[in-house]
Amino acid sequence: MLKKEILEKVLEIALSTGGDFAEIFEEKKYKNGISMLNGIVENVNSGVVRGIGLRIYHGFESVYAYTNDLTEENLVEFAKKLSMAVEGNPVQKQVTLEEVVYENQHPVKIYPKEYPMDKKVELLKRANDAAKAYDEHISKVMASLIDEEQHVAIANSDGKYIQDTRIHTRMAVNAIASDGDLLETGTCSPGASKGMEFYEEAIPEETGKEAARIAMAMLYADDCPSGTMPVIMDNGFGGVIFHEACGHSLEASAVSKGQSVFSGKLNQKIASDCVTAIDDGTIPNAWGSSNIDDEGNFQKRRVLIENGILKSYLVDTLNGKRMGMESTSSSRRESYKYETTSRMTNTFIAPGKDTLEDMIKKTSYGLYAKRMGGGSVDPSTGDFNFAVNEGYLIVDGKITKPVKGATLIGNGADVLMKIDMVGSDLLRAQGMCGASSGSIPTDVGQPPLRVQDMIVGGKEGGSANE
């Protein structure tokens, strides 16, 4: 990483035209990836990413640029050019950096860089073989494993200098089941902010089997009937609906501009009494966790909604200035190439007191969404639609046949008010969240929960199968 003397010099030049504040984000990242098709390795990629991003504040505005030429000569010229975008009262400010030292909350036992490539291939082979062996109708298995070791240093004109090391690893298995013209895919992709010891708990065989199970569960499913009905969403990745339809609308990047349905609603009721929602970047070794955010603030546990009342937004420093609020340590970015902004980490609905069994018993006709898929949302309105990757029809309080082609359509603010049962079995699942500051690891989660009624898109007059 760059010497502090160079960072101090760059920060001083950045402020020379009258900027209020300057910040450097330095990154060095080692990346590795392996992909496999039907047990044969197709691609192996590895590389190193290194560079810095420089940001200057002036009032409520900011300018940002990045470079991967880390010679002192270039950095000096780079800072001069960016500072010219700021028109203020020229000043000469001396910056003296003092390093913040802390205890790592996300220990790693086996660093991916030090783990032999042939052993990584073996992990994928185990997952592949388990998926293929699950059923004779599993015709294709695609498996991949990625790992990253990211070193970051953040220095700013207030004198803060702080470093962090972030380790991520993730395995993804896609199993395809086929029978004649029928074709279905199942996916399972666990990950964590851990080293290769993660695969001692996320057993590759179990990942492969789960992907194959989903594919087979949906292979002979009938089309989902459409209509408005109660929907029970299972734990784990069911939390993607809160993340997308509600979480993004709580980020200061939208709230500060009045582009969120939740702007100006702090301490107001926005959800059912049984809903408490949390964003927690401190969970040890969780996929979305880190020691610090990307502005160098220590991560926090943020209660966003408590018993239906909006308690907090997700706030970064710049948008916090615009809103008159302090940062909630919610600033994140994909890499030095992106200006950081408010983002989620590990976001979930807290456990309630109901059970999945009771939810099903109390539903005369509805949809059980066991596995959610991707979707889209408009943060300014909260309107969303999401695919259901694994669904079952509920009739007379019992799960009946699997149904496919289901889409959940609704509005985030409306759905929050219609949640009437929340289970106790919290589970989180891993995903990648894309927004203005790039693609970042985020956990989503919830216990099983029931929404009183939602629009389910399917096939008009479809039978009771997916």
N, C-alpha and C positions, 0 to 999 in steps of 0.2 A: 504494500500500500504506500501511497505517497507520504513523503516526510511532512511533518507539521509545518515546518518553515515555508514550504512551497504552498501549502494550503492557506496559510496566513497571508502570504503575498497575494495570492489570487483573490481572496476575499477583500483585501484592502483595495485592490484595483477595481473590483466589481462595484464598490461603494463610492468610487472617486467622483462620479458625476451626480451624486445626490440621492442614491438609493437609500431606503430606510433599513434594509436588512438583506443579507446575502447568505446563501446556503449552498454547500457542495455535497453531492451524493456520489460517493466513489464505490465502484463495484468490481469484483473479480469473481467470476462464476465458472465452475467446471461442470460441463454437461455431458451425460452419457445416455444413449438410448439403444435398445435392441428390439427388433421386431421379428416375429416368427410366424410362419404359415404352415399349418399341419405338421408341426414338429421340425421344420427346416428353417434355419436362420436366413432371413431375407436381407436385413439391413443392420449394420452396426454403425452408429454415429457417435462421435465424441468431439469435444472442442472446448475452447476457453473464450469467455466473453469478458472484456475489460474496458472500462471507460469511466468518465465522470459526467455528471449533469450539474449545471450551475443555474441557480435561480436568484433573481433580484426582485425584492418588493419595492414598490413605490406607492404609498397609500394603500388602496384596496386592489391595486393591479399588480401583475407580476410579468416578468419576461423570463424565458427559459431557453437554454441551448445545451447541447451535449457534444462531446468529442471523445475519440478513442486514441488520440495522439497525446500521450501523457508526458512529453518532454516539457521541461520548464519553459523553454522558449515559446512553444505553442500555447501553453496554458496562460502565459502572460498576455499574449496577443489575443487569445480567445476571450479572456476576461475584459480586455479593453474594448473589443468589438461589441460584446453584449452590453457593457455599461453605457455605450453610446445610445442605446434604446431608452435610457432613463433620462428624463429632463428634470433635474432638481437643482438644489443649491450645492455646488461642488464642495466637498469636504475631504479632509484627510483623516481617516479614522484608523487607529492602530488596533489590530486584532491579535490577541494572545490566546491561543487555544489551550485549554486544560482538559485532559482526558477524564471521562467519567468511567470508573471501574465498577463492575458489578458481578454478581454470581450468575452463571448461565442456568436458566430454568429448563432447558431442553437438552439434557445430556445425550450423547451418542456413544454407543459402544463399538460399532464396526463402521468405520468411514467407507463410503462407497468407492472412493478412489483407490482404497487399499484392498478391495475385494476382487479376487481374480475374475476375469471375464468368463472363463469356462464355467465357473460356479454360478454366475448370473444366468448363463444359457441353461444350465441344469435346472435352475428354479423355474424358468419358462417351460422347459420340457416336461417337468412334473405337472404343471398346470395344464398344458396341452394334452398330455396323455390321460389325465383324469377326465377332462371334458370329452375326449373322443370315446373313452370307455363307458361313459354314462349311458348311452343308448346308441343302437345301430343307426338311428336316423340323424345323428350328428355328423353332418357331411363335411364341414369345414370349421377349423378353429384358428383364429388369429389372436396372437398373444404379444404383448409388448411389456417392456420394463424400462422405466426411466429413473435416473437419479441425478441430483444436482447438489453441489456444494457451493454456496454463495457467501462470499465475504463482503461486507459492506462497511464503509466508514462515512460518518456524517459529521460535517464541520460547518459551523455557522458564525456569523459576525458577532454574536453575543458571547463567543468564546467557548462554546460547547464543542467537544470532540468525543465521539463515541463510536464503538465498533460492535459488530454482531456477525456471527456465523450461523447460517441457516442451512440445514440439511433436509432434503426431501427425497423420498423414494415412493414409487407407485407401480403396481402391476395392473394391467388391464387385459381381460380375456373376453373375446367375442366369439360365441359359439353359434353356428348356423345349423338349424334342424330343417330337414327337407323330406318330403314324401310326395313324389309326383310333382304336381304344380304348386303344392303348398311349400311355403318357405317362411321361417321365422328366425329372429336373432335374439339371443340373450346376452347380456353384458354384466360383468362384475369387475370393479376396479378399485380395490382398496389402496389407501396411501396414508402416509404419516410423515411428520417432521422427525424422522428417525433415520438411523443407519440401516445396514443390512440385517441387523437383529430383528427388524420388523417382521421378517418372513418366518420367524419362529412362532409368531402369534397369528399372522395372516398367512396361514398354511396354503401354499400354492395349489395343492390338490383341492382344497375347499373352494378356492376362487374359481378353478376350472369347473368343478361340479355345479356351483351355483349358476354360472353362465349357461351351462347345458340344461340345468333344470328349468330356467326361465324360458329358454327356447322351446323345450319340449312341452311345457305347460301351455304355451300359446299356439303350438303347431296345429292342433285340431280345433281351436276355439272358433266360435261363430262370431258374426258381426255384433257389435254392441248396439243395443237400442238407444235412440236419442230421446231427450226430454229433460225436464227439470225434476230432480230427485235428490234425496240425501246421498252424500258421498262420504265414505270412510276412507281416510288416507292413512296408510300404515306408517310406522316409524322409519327413521333413516332418511332416505332421499325424498320422502314425502315432503320434507322441510324445504325443498326447492321452491315450492309455491310461496312460502313466506319470504324466502330470500329474494325472489324475483319480484313478486307482486307488491310486497310491503317493504322489505329491507332496503331496496334501492331508493324508495321514496323517502326513507329516513336519512339518507346521506346528505350532508351539507352541500355537496356540489349541486344538488337539485333544490334543496330547501332554501339556500341563501338567495337563489334567483326567483323564488316564488313559483318554481316549476314542479312542485310536489303537492299532492292532495293533502299532505300532512303539514304543510307550511303554516306556522302560526297556531298550532294546536297543542303545544306543550301543556301538560297537566289537564288535558281534556280527555274525555272518554272516546276512544277510537276502536275498542274491541270488546268482545264479550268479557264478563267478569272472570271467566275461567282461563283467560289468556294472559300469560306472562312470557315475554320474549326477551332474549338475552343475546348479546354479542360479546364473546369472551376470547380475547387474544392471548390469555395467560395459561390456557389448559396445557399441561405438560405434554410436549411432543405431538400435539394435535396438528393436523394437516395445515390449518390456517394460522397457527401460532407463531410467535417470534418473541424475542426478548424486548425489542424496541420497535416502534413504527418507523416509517421511512423519513420522519423528520427528527428522529433521535429521541423520542419520548417513550418512556417505559410503558409497555402494554398494560391494558386494564380489562376488568370485567365490567361491561356496560349493560345496565338494565334499561332496555328501550321501552318496554311496555310492562306495567305492573298491575295485575288484576284489571286489565282493560284500559288503564290510564297511561297516556303517553308521557314518559318520564325523561327521555333523552333522545337527541339526534346523534348521528355519527359525524363528528366534527374534526376537520383538519385545521391547521393554524390560519391559513389564508381565508378560507370561507368563514372560520370563526370570527376573524376580524370584521368581516362584512356583516355578520349576525350579532356582533357584540357578545360572543361566547368564547369560553376557553376551549382549547383543543381537548378532545376525548381520546387522544392517542390513536386516531383512526385513519392515519395517512399511510397509503400503500401505493406501490407501483410495481410493474413487471421488471423493469430494469432501469439503468441510467438513461436510457433513451426516452423515458416518459417523465413528464412532470407529475409529481405525486398529488393525490387528492383523497378525499374521504372515501373509504371502502370498508366492506365487511371483512371479518376474520373467520371465527367459528360462530355461526348464528343459528339459534335454535329456540323452539318453544319449550318452556320448562314443563316438567312432569305435573300431571294433575292426579285425580283420584279415581278415575274411571278405568274400566278394563275393555280390551278389544272385544271380548266375548259379550259384554253387556251392550256395547254399541251395536253389534250385529243383531242381538236378540231384540233390540228396540227399533230396528229398522224393518218395516214391512216390505219395502221395495226400494232398492237403491244399488249403488255401485261401491264395491270394495276395491280401491286402488292400492294394490300391494306394492307396485313399483312404478314410480313416476319417470317420465322421460324429459326431453327438452321442450322448450316453448319460447314464447315472446311476451313482452310486457311494455307498456307505455308508462314510464314513471310519473308523467305529468297528470295522468288520469287514474293509474292503477289497473287499467284494463289488461287482461291477460288471456292466453290460451296455452294449455299444456297437454302434451300427449301422455297417455297412460300406457306404459310398456307391459305391465302385467295387471289385468283386472278380472274381477269376478262379479257376477250379478248376485245380489242378495234378494231372496224371495221368502216372505213369511219368517223373517228373523234367522235365516240360514243361508250360508254361502252355497250357491248352486254351481253352475257351469262357468268356465272361463269365457271371457269376451274380449274381442280385439277391436282396434280402431277407435277406441274411446278418446275423446278430447275434453278436458275440463275448461270451461269458458266462464269468465266472471270478472269481478272487480275486487282488488285487494282490500279496500276499505269495507266493502260490503261483506266479503267473506269473513273478515275478522269479527264482525258483529254477529255472524251466523254460526260460529263455532259453539256448539252446545255441550260437547263432551270431550275431555282430554284425558288420555290414559297416563299410566305411571311408568311405562317402559320406554324411556328415552334412548334413542339410538341416533348417532351421527353418521353421515356418509360424506364422501369426498367428491369435489368437483373443481372445475376451473371457471372463474368468473371473469368475463371480459367487459371492460368499460373504457373510459377515456384514458386511464393510466395503465392500460394494457391488461394482459391475462394473468391472474394471480390465483394461488391455491386458496380455496375456501371450503370450510366444512358447512354442511347444512344438516339440520336435524330436528326431530320432534318425537314425541310419543305418538301412538295412534290417536287420531282425533276425528270427530265427526262434524261435518258442515250440514246444517239443517236442510238446505237445498241449494243445488248448483245446476247450471246448464251443462248437460252432458251431450257433447256432439258425438254422433255415431251414425248408424244407418237407419233411415226412416223405416219403421216396421221390422227392424232387425230382430232376430231370435235371441233367446236368453243365453247367448254364448259370445266369447270374444274371438 
